Amino acid sequence: MCESNVYLKKDNKEELIMENVAAISPIGNDTFILKGLLGESMEVKAIIEDINLMGHKIILKAL
Amino acid sequence: MCESNVYLKKDNKEELIMENVAAISPIGNDTFILKGLLGESMEVKAIIEDINLMGHKIILKAL
């Protein structure tokens, strides 16, 4: 399975905000919707800081 | 393995620009560097259009 954990970086600290994320899509400017394996979703105001597919880790930077 | 194929969307057509991408990082504004499994890299001026981790497909939109 290739889902990732998504972290939100704020004040230089990374917080795990969602596990097993299956898809990420932008909605509007600087907002992303994260979609989980089980159909759950979360909206985050942030920009992409890093996508590490091999490490299953995606870091968003809070705005 | 969880690397993805990266497509660049231009004039509503999607073109495969890199296979087996291991990581994607922004460098500056609206520019991303794609890093491949074998150490290869590619710079693309684009924004994120969609990240489908389960489908191993990432779509960037050309600027």
Backbone of each chain as nested JSON, in Angstrom:
{
  "chains": [
    {"id": "A", "residues": [
      {"number": 1, "name": "MET", "atoms": {"N": [0.856, -1.196, 0.0], "CA": [0.0, 0.0, 0.0], "C": [0.885, 1.237, 0.0]}},
      {"number": 2, "name": "CYS", "atoms": {"N": [0.439, 2.247, -0.687], "CA": [1.315, 3.393, -0.885], "C": [0.801, 4.69, -0.299]}},
      {"number": 3, "name": "GLU", "atoms": {"N": [-0.114, 4.583, 0.602], "CA": [-0.598, 5.807, 1.24], "C": [0.523, 6.388, 2.114]}},
      {"number": 4, "name": "SER", "atoms": {"N": [0.364, 7.669, 2.457], "CA": [1.415, 8.37, 3.195], "C": [0.875, 8.961, 4.493]}},
      {"number": 5, "name": "ASN", "atoms": {"N": [1.78, 9.272, 5.361], "CA": [1.426, 10.077, 6.521], "C": [1.659, 11.541, 6.162]}},
      {"number": 6, "name": "VAL", "atoms": {"N": [0.741, 12.4, 6.583], "CA": [0.875, 13.817, 6.269], "C": [1.125, 14.601, 7.552]}},
      {"number": 7, "name": "TYR", "atoms": {"N": [2.168, 15.392, 7.508], "CA": [2.577, 16.214, 8.644], "C": [2.355, 17.682, 8.316]}},
      {"number": 8, "name": "LEU", "atoms": {"N": [1.965, 18.453, 9.315], "CA": [1.826, 19.896, 9.146], "C": [2.94, 20.572, 9.944]}},
      {"number": 9, "name": "LYS", "atoms": {"N": [3.71, 21.384, 9.251], "CA": [4.842, 22.066, 9.887], "C": [4.432, 23.483, 10.288]}},
      {"number": 10, "name": "LYS", "atoms": {"N": [4.653, 23.79, 11.533], "CA": [4.231, 25.076, 12.093], "C": [5.289, 25.445, 13.112]}},
      {"number": 11, "name": "ASP", "atoms": {"N": [5.796, 26.656, 13.055], "CA": [6.837, 27.069, 13.995], "C": [7.978, 26.055, 14.041]}},
      {"number": 12, "name": "ASN", "atoms": {"N": [8.313, 25.522, 12.873], "CA": [9.406, 24.547, 12.754], "C": [9.179, 23.218, 13.467]}},
      {"number": 13, "name": "LYS", "atoms": {"N": [7.929, 22.958, 13.899], "CA": [7.619, 21.649, 14.458], "C": [6.681, 20.916, 13.515]}},
      {"number": 14, "name": "GLU", "atoms": {"N": [6.917, 19.619, 13.348], "CA": [6.057, 18.819, 12.484], "C": [5.056, 18.046, 13.325]}},
      {"number": 15, "name": "GLU", "atoms": {"N": [3.79, 18.178, 12.942], "CA": [2.742, 17.453, 13.657], "C": [2.045, 16.518, 12.674]}},
      {"number": 16, "name": "LEU", "atoms": {"N": [1.892, 15.268, 13.048], "CA": [1.182, 14.306, 12.201], "C": [-0.299, 14.659, 12.216]}},
      {"number": 17, "name": "ILE", "atoms": {"N": [-0.845, 15.041, 11.055], "CA": [-2.261, 15.421, 11.061], "C": [-3.165, 14.363, 10.446]}},
      {"number": 18, "name": "MET", "atoms": {"N": [-2.596, 13.487, 9.626], "CA": [-3.445, 12.43, 9.066], "C": [-2.576, 11.274, 8.589]}},
      {"number": 19, "name": "GLU", "atoms": {"N": [-3.0, 10.061, 8.945], "CA": [-2.296, 8.858, 8.498], "C": [-3.032, 8.249, 7.309]}},
      {"number": 20, "name": "ASN", "atoms": {"N": [-2.325, 7.41, 6.584], "CA": [-2.945, 6.655, 5.491], "C": [-3.683, 7.54, 4.486]}},
      {"number": 21, "name": "VAL", "atoms": {"N": [-3.028, 8.631, 4.118], "CA": [-3.62, 9.526, 3.133], "C": [-3.461, 8.916, 1.738]}},
      {"number": 22, "name": "ALA", "atoms": {"N": [-4.574, 8.863, 1.019], "CA": [-4.565, 8.23, -0.301], "C": [-4.432, 9.241, -1.422]}},
      {"number": 23, "name": "ALA", "atoms": {"N": [-4.91, 10.464, -1.169], "CA": [-4.882, 11.471, -2.233], "C": [-4.876, 12.872, -1.64]}},
      {"number": 24, "name": "ILE", "atoms": {"N": [-4.249, 13.77, -2.368], "CA": [-4.191, 15.181, -1.964], "C": [-4.516, 16.026, -3.183]}},
      {"number": 25, "name": "SER", "atoms": {"N": [-5.479, 16.916, -3.041], "CA": [-5.842, 17.787, -4.162], "C": [-5.972, 19.216, -3.675]}},
      {"number": 26, "name": "PRO", "atoms": {"N": [-5.508, 20.16, -4.496], "CA": [-5.687, 21.563, -4.136], "C": [-7.144, 21.972, -4.336]}},
      {"number": 27, "name": "ILE", "atoms": {"N": [-7.644, 22.803, -3.452], "CA": [-8.937, 23.449, -3.695], "C": [-8.714, 24.929, -3.452]}},
      {"number": 28, "name": "GLY", "atoms": {"N": [-8.77, 25.686, -4.511], "CA": [-8.5, 27.117, -4.379], "C": [-7.029, 27.361, -4.124]}},
      {"number": 29, "name": "ASN", "atoms": {"N": [-6.742, 28.514, -3.589], "CA": [-5.355, 28.942, -3.395], "C": [-4.818, 28.492, -2.053]}},
      {"number": 30, "name": "ASP", "atoms": {"N": [-3.736, 27.742, -2.08], "CA": [-3.044, 27.379, -0.848], "C": [-3.911, 26.602, 0.127]}},
      {"number": 31, "name": "THR", "atoms": {"N": [-4.879, 25.886, -0.375], "CA": [-5.665, 24.996, 0.475], "C": [-5.682, 23.626, -0.181]}},
      {"number": 32, "name": "PHE", "atoms": {"N": [-5.482, 22.604, 0.628], "CA": [-5.482, 21.244, 0.097], "C": [-6.514, 20.413, 0.829]}},
      {"number": 33, "name": "ILE", "atoms": {"N": [-7.095, 19.465, 0.117], "CA": [-7.964, 18.517, 0.78], "C": [-7.245, 17.165, 0.776]}},
      {"number": 34, "name": "LEU", "atoms": {"N": [-7.122, 16.611, 1.979], "CA": [-6.478, 15.303, 2.141], "C": [-7.584, 14.253, 2.202]}},
      {"number": 35, "name": "LYS", "atoms": {"N": [-7.4, 13.178, 1.468], "CA": [-8.415, 12.123, 1.499], "C": [-7.79, 10.828, 2.014]}},
      {"number": 36, "name": "GLY", "atoms": {"N": [-8.417, 10.253, 3.0], "CA": [-7.897, 9.036, 3.613], "C": [-8.402, 7.786, 2.935]}},
      {"number": 37, "name": "LEU", "atoms": {"N": [-7.76, 6.698, 3.289], "CA": [-8.104, 5.382, 2.744], "C": [-9.555, 5.007, 3.015]}},
      {"number": 38, "name": "LEU", "atoms": {"N": [-10.069, 5.465, 4.128], "CA": [-11.404, 5.04, 4.558], "C": [-12.468, 6.065, 4.186]}},
      {"number": 39, "name": "GLY", "atoms": {"N": [-12.085, 7.007, 3.318], "CA": [-13.08, 7.97, 2.865], "C": [-13.112, 9.249, 3.677]}},
      {"number": 40, "name": "GLU", "atoms": {"N": [-12.338, 9.279, 4.752], "CA": [-12.309, 10.509, 5.557], "C": [-11.567, 11.597, 4.802]}},
      {"number": 41, "name": "SER", "atoms": {"N": [-11.849, 12.858, 5.147], "CA": [-11.129, 13.938, 4.471], "C": [-10.879, 15.093, 5.433]}},
      {"number": 42, "name": "MET", "atoms": {"N": [-9.918, 15.902, 5.083], "CA": [-9.519, 17.024, 5.924], "C": [-9.015, 18.152, 5.023]}},
      {"number": 43, "name": "GLU", "atoms": {"N": [-9.416, 19.363, 5.368], "CA": [-8.992, 20.523, 4.599], "C": [-7.877, 21.238, 5.359]}},
      {"number": 44, "name": "VAL", "atoms": {"N": [-6.839, 21.613, 4.671], "CA": [-5.7, 22.26, 5.337], "C": [-5.233, 23.463, 4.532]}},
      {"number": 45, "name": "LYS", "atoms": {"N": [-5.05, 24.588, 5.202], "CA": [-4.499, 25.77, 4.55], "C": [-2.984, 25.7, 4.679]}},
      {"number": 46, "name": "ALA", "atoms": {"N": [-2.335, 25.403, 3.591], "CA": [-0.896, 25.16, 3.672], "C": [-0.303, 25.115, 2.271]}},
      {"number": 47, "name": "ILE", "atoms": {"N": [1.015, 25.088, 2.23], "CA": [1.701, 24.818, 0.967], "C": [2.508, 23.531, 1.121]}},
      {"number": 48, "name": "ILE", "atoms": {"N": [2.873, 22.972, -0.023], "CA": [3.655, 21.739, -0.005], "C": [5.093, 22.068, 0.407]}},
      {"number": 49, "name": "GLU", "atoms": {"N": [5.584, 21.39, 1.398], "CA": [6.986, 21.608, 1.785], "C": [7.868, 20.474, 1.257]}},
      {"number": 50, "name": "ASP", "atoms": {"N": [7.368, 19.256, 1.301], "CA": [8.153, 18.13, 0.802], "C": [7.268, 16.91, 0.595]}},
      {"number": 51, "name": "ILE", "atoms": {"N": [7.542, 16.196, -0.473], "CA": [6.836, 14.938, -0.734], "C": [7.889, 13.851, -0.838]}},
      {"number": 52, "name": "ASN", "atoms": {"N": [7.895, 12.942, 0.128], "CA": [8.855, 11.843, 0.119], "C": [8.075, 10.548, -0.055]}},
      {"number": 53, "name": "LEU", "atoms": {"N": [8.005, 10.1, -1.303], "CA": [7.154, 8.949, -1.605], "C": [7.728, 7.668, -1.032]}},
      {"number": 54, "name": "MET", "atoms": {"N": [9.044, 7.532, -1.069], "CA": [9.668, 6.323, -0.546], "C": [9.532, 6.259, 0.973]}},
      {"number": 55, "name": "GLY", "atoms": {"N": [9.572, 7.413, 1.612], "CA": [9.461, 7.459, 3.059], "C": [8.022, 7.555, 3.545]}},
      {"number": 56, "name": "HIS", "atoms": {"N": [7.091, 7.573, 2.608], "CA": [5.657, 7.662, 2.946], "C": [5.377, 8.881, 3.814]}},
      {"number": 57, "name": "LYS", "atoms": {"N": [6.038, 9.963, 3.492], "CA": [5.912, 11.155, 4.327], "C": [5.71, 12.395, 3.465]}},
      {"number": 58, "name": "ILE", "atoms": {"N": [4.657, 13.116, 3.747], "CA": [4.391, 14.366, 3.053], "C": [4.309, 15.468, 4.097]}},
      {"number": 59, "name": "ILE", "atoms": {"N": [5.067, 16.534, 3.866], "CA": [5.077, 17.646, 4.813], "C": [4.417, 18.86, 4.178]}},
      {"number": 60, "name": "LEU", "atoms": {"N": [3.409, 19.374, 4.852], "CA": [2.771, 20.621, 4.439], "C": [3.234, 21.705, 5.402]}},
      {"number": 61, "name": "LYS", "atoms": {"N": [3.322, 22.924, 4.89], "CA": [3.721, 24.032, 5.749], "C": [2.509, 24.913, 5.997]}},
      {"number": 62, "name": "ALA", "atoms": {"N": [2.168, 25.102, 7.247], "CA": [0.986, 25.889, 7.61], "C": [1.149, 27.341, 7.185]}},
      {"number": 63, "name": "LEU", "atoms": {"N": [0.044, 27.947, 6.769], "CA": [0.075, 29.366, 6.383], "C": [-0.614, 30.202, 7.448]}}
    ]},
    {"id": "B", "residues": [
      {"number": 1, "name": "MET", "atoms": {"N": [7.131, -0.986, -3.654], "CA": [7.741, 0.308, -3.934], "C": [6.661, 1.351, -4.162]}},
      {"number": 2, "name": "CYS", "atoms": {"N": [6.931, 2.537, -3.685], "CA": [5.86, 3.53, -3.688], "C": [6.151, 4.76, -4.524]}},
      {"number": 3, "name": "GLU", "atoms": {"N": [7.108, 4.65, -5.39], "CA": [7.37, 5.787, -6.254], "C": [6.178, 5.982, -7.192]}},
      {"number": 4, "name": "SER", "atoms": {"N": [6.098, 7.191, -7.783], "CA": [4.958, 7.532, -8.633], "C": [5.419, 7.953, -10.015]}},
      {"number": 5, "name": "ASN", "atoms": {"N": [4.473, 7.93, -10.929], "CA": [4.702, 8.546, -12.225], "C": [4.201, 9.985, -12.153]}},
      {"number": 6, "name": "VAL", "atoms": {"N": [4.964, 10.895, -12.729], "CA": [4.573, 12.304, -12.696], "C": [4.207, 12.769, -14.105]}},
      {"number": 7, "name": "TYR", "atoms": {"N": [3.043, 13.357, -14.189], "CA": [2.528, 13.861, -15.46], "C": [2.484, 15.38, -15.425]}},
      {"number": 8, "name": "LEU", "atoms": {"N": [2.749, 15.997, -16.557], "CA": [2.625, 17.453, -16.674], "C": [1.426, 17.752, -17.567]}},
      {"number": 9, "name": "LYS", "atoms": {"N": [0.513, 18.543, -17.031], "CA": [-0.71, 18.869, -17.778], "C": [-0.542, 20.231, -18.449]}},
      {"number": 10, "name": "LYS", "atoms": {"N": [-0.808, 20.262, -19.725], "CA": [-0.593, 21.458, -20.539], "C": [-1.683, 21.45, -21.6]}},
      {"number": 11, "name": "ASP", "atoms": {"N": [-2.4, 22.531, -21.743], "CA": [-3.491, 22.573, -22.727], "C": [-4.43, 21.372, -22.555]}},
      {"number": 12, "name": "ASN", "atoms": {"N": [-4.677, 21.035, -21.3], "CA": [-5.588, 19.92, -20.986], "C": [-5.119, 18.538, -21.426]}},
      {"number": 13, "name": "LYS", "atoms": {"N": [-3.847, 18.445, -21.831], "CA": [-3.3, 17.118, -22.126], "C": [-2.268, 16.745, -21.07]}},
      {"number": 14, "name": "GLU", "atoms": {"N": [-2.272, 15.495, -20.663], "CA": [-1.305, 15.031, -19.669], "C": [-0.168, 14.289, -20.356]}},
      {"number": 15, "name": "GLU", "atoms": {"N": [1.048, 14.72, -20.031], "CA": [2.213, 14.063, -20.613], "C": [3.062, 13.477, -19.478]}},
      {"number": 16, "name": "LEU", "atoms": {"N": [3.433, 12.223, -19.619], "CA": [4.298, 11.582, -18.612], "C": [5.697, 12.182, -18.732]}},
      {"number": 17, "name": "ILE", "atoms": {"N": [6.143, 12.873, -17.667], "CA": [7.464, 13.495, -17.773], "C": [8.535, 12.735, -16.989]}},
      {"number": 18, "name": "MET", "atoms": {"N": [8.112, 11.944, -15.997], "CA": [9.118, 11.179, -15.255], "C": [8.46, 9.992, -14.555]}},
      {"number": 19, "name": "GLU", "atoms": {"N": [9.093, 8.843, -14.672], "CA": [8.619, 7.639, -13.998], "C": [9.429, 7.41, -12.73]}},
      {"number": 20, "name": "ASN", "atoms": {"N": [8.869, 6.608, -11.827], "CA": [9.597, 6.197, -10.622], "C": [10.153, 7.374, -9.828]}},
      {"number": 21, "name": "VAL", "atoms": {"N": [9.307, 8.384, -9.644], "CA": [9.717, 9.545, -8.869], "C": [9.641, 9.199, -7.38]}},
      {"number": 22, "name": "ALA", "atoms": {"N": [10.73, 9.473, -6.683], "CA": [10.819, 9.108, -5.268], "C": [10.484, 10.279, -4.359]}},
      {"number": 23, "name": "ALA", "atoms": {"N": [10.736, 11.502, -4.853], "CA": [10.509, 12.672, -4.0], "C": [10.253, 13.909, -4.851]}},
      {"number": 24, "name": "ILE", "atoms": {"N": [9.483, 14.81, -4.299], "CA": [9.18, 16.079, -4.962], "C": [9.327, 17.185, -3.94]}},
      {"number": 25, "name": "SER", "atoms": {"N": [10.132, 18.189, -4.267], "CA": [10.312, 19.31, -3.344], "C": [10.182, 20.618, -4.091]}},
      {"number": 26, "name": "PRO", "atoms": {"N": [9.565, 21.6, -3.463], "CA": [9.499, 22.925, -4.089], "C": [10.858, 23.608, -3.987]}},
      {"number": 27, "name": "ILE", "atoms": {"N": [11.231, 24.334, -5.035], "CA": [12.385, 25.222, -4.931], "C": [11.931, 26.57, -5.453]}},
      {"number": 28, "name": "GLY", "atoms": {"N": [11.815, 27.51, -4.552], "CA": [11.306, 28.813, -4.953], "C": [9.822, 28.756, -5.237]}},
      {"number": 29, "name": "ASN", "atoms": {"N": [9.351, 29.72, -5.982], "CA": [7.924, 29.852, -6.249], "C": [7.496, 29.058, -7.466]}},
      {"number": 30, "name": "ASP", "atoms": {"N": [6.556, 28.157, -7.255], "CA": [5.951, 27.441, -8.383], "C": [6.953, 26.655, -9.208]}},
      {"number": 31, "name": "THR", "atoms": {"N": [8.026, 26.238, -8.586], "CA": [8.962, 25.353, -9.264], "C": [9.217, 24.155, -8.36]}},
      {"number": 32, "name": "PHE", "atoms": {"N": [9.206, 22.979, -8.951], "CA": [9.437, 21.772, -8.18], "C": [10.605, 21.003, -8.761]}},
      {"number": 33, "name": "ILE", "atoms": {"N": [11.313, 20.323, -7.884], "CA": [12.359, 19.431, -8.363], "C": [11.892, 17.995, -8.098]}},
      {"number": 34, "name": "LEU", "atoms": {"N": [11.89, 17.204, -9.162], "CA": [11.492, 15.8, -9.07], "C": [12.759, 14.977, -8.956]}},
      {"number": 35, "name": "LYS", "atoms": {"N": [12.754, 14.052, -8.012], "CA": [13.936, 13.201, -7.858], "C": [13.557, 11.747, -8.102]}},
      {"number": 36, "name": "GLY", "atoms": {"N": [14.308, 11.123, -8.965], "CA": [14.008, 9.74, -9.33], "C": [14.72, 8.74, -8.443]}},
      {"number": 37, "name": "LEU", "atoms": {"N": [14.281, 7.509, -8.567], "CA": [14.851, 6.401, -7.794], "C": [16.344, 6.249, -8.015]}},
      {"number": 38, "name": "LEU", "atoms": {"N": [16.784, 6.561, -9.205], "CA": [18.177, 6.305, -9.568], "C": [19.046, 7.549, -9.418]}},
      {"number": 39, "name": "GLY", "atoms": {"N": [18.489, 8.565, -8.73], "CA": [19.278, 9.751, -8.486], "C": [19.101, 10.84, -9.527]}},
      {"number": 40, "name": "GLU", "atoms": {"N": [18.359, 10.522, -10.579], "CA": [18.133, 11.541, -11.604], "C": [17.188, 12.613, -11.055]}},
      {"number": 41, "name": "SER", "atoms": {"N": [17.254, 13.815, -11.63], "CA": [16.341, 14.852, -11.169], "C": [15.898, 15.735, -12.321]}},
      {"number": 42, "name": "MET", "atoms": {"N": [14.798, 16.416, -12.118], "CA": [14.228, 17.262, -13.159], "C": [13.525, 18.434, -12.483]}},
      {"number": 43, "name": "GLU", "atoms": {"N": [13.712, 19.622, -13.066], "CA": [13.084, 20.814, -12.523], "C": [11.882, 21.166, -13.386]}},
      {"number": 44, "name": "VAL", "atoms": {"N": [10.778, 21.477, -12.751], "CA": [9.56, 21.774, -13.515], "C": [8.872, 23.009, -12.955]}},
      {"number": 45, "name": "LYS", "atoms": {"N": [8.513, 23.942, -13.825], "CA": [7.752, 25.11, -13.395], "C": [6.272, 24.741, -13.484]}},
      {"number": 46, "name": "ALA", "atoms": {"N": [5.662, 24.547, -12.356], "CA": [4.287, 24.055, -12.357], "C": [3.684, 24.174, -10.971]}},
      {"number": 47, "name": "ILE", "atoms": {"N": [2.391, 23.933, -10.894], "CA": [1.744, 23.795, -9.6], "C": [1.177, 22.377, -9.49]}},
      {"number": 48, "name": "ILE", "atoms": {"N": [0.911, 21.993, -8.254], "CA": [0.351, 20.659, -8.014], "C": [-1.111, 20.648, -8.458]}},
      {"number": 49, "name": "GLU", "atoms": {"N": [-1.474, 19.721, -9.287], "CA": [-2.883, 19.609, -9.678], "C": [-3.556, 18.453, -8.932]}},
      {"number": 50, "name": "ASP", "atoms": {"N": [-2.845, 17.357, -8.761], "CA": [-3.446, 16.229, -8.04], "C": [-2.357, 15.246, -7.616]}},
      {"number": 51, "name": "ILE", "atoms": {"N": [-2.51, 14.706, -6.427], "CA": [-1.599, 13.672, -5.947], "C": [-2.443, 12.451, -5.617]}},
      {"number": 52, "name": "ASN", "atoms": {"N": [-2.268, 11.406, -6.383], "CA": [-3.02, 10.17, -6.149], "C": [-2.033, 9.087, -5.735]}},
      {"number": 53, "name": "LEU", "atoms": {"N": [-1.907, 8.912, -4.433], "CA": [-0.874, 7.999, -3.935], "C": [-1.205, 6.546, -4.252]}},
      {"number": 54, "name": "MET", "atoms": {"N": [-2.477, 6.197, -4.155], "CA": [-2.862, 4.821, -4.425], "C": [-2.687, 4.486, -5.909]}},
      {"number": 55, "name": "GLY", "atoms": {"N": [-2.922, 5.492, -6.736], "CA": [-2.803, 5.278, -8.184], "C": [-1.387, 5.521, -8.699]}},
      {"number": 56, "name": "HIS", "atoms": {"N": [-0.488, 5.885, -7.802], "CA": [0.91, 6.157, -8.177], "C": [0.976, 7.214, -9.27]}},
      {"number": 57, "name": "LYS", "atoms": {"N": [0.123, 8.217, -9.154], "CA": [0.053, 9.215, -10.214], "C": [0.004, 10.619, -9.613]}},
      {"number": 58, "name": "ILE", "atoms": {"N": [0.934, 11.441, -10.035], "CA": [0.956, 12.835, -9.599], "C": [0.86, 13.714, -10.832]}},
      {"number": 59, "name": "ILE", "atoms": {"N": [-0.076, 14.641, -10.79], "CA": [-0.258, 15.535, -11.942], "C": [0.168, 16.947, -11.566]}},
      {"number": 60, "name": "LEU", "atoms": {"N": [1.076, 17.496, -12.338], "CA": [1.483, 18.895, -12.183], "C": [0.866, 19.68, -13.317]}},
      {"number": 61, "name": "LYS", "atoms": {"N": [0.545, 20.938, -13.062], "CA": [-0.032, 21.768, -14.11], "C": [1.016, 22.788, -14.545]}},
      {"number": 62, "name": "ALA", "atoms": {"N": [1.331, 22.782, -15.803], "CA": [2.372, 23.678, -16.322], "C": [1.948, 25.134, -16.177]}},
      {"number": 63, "name": "LEU", "atoms": {"N": [2.931, 25.997, -15.92], "CA": [2.644, 27.434, -15.81], "C": [3.182, 28.17, -17.025]}}
    ]}
  ]
}
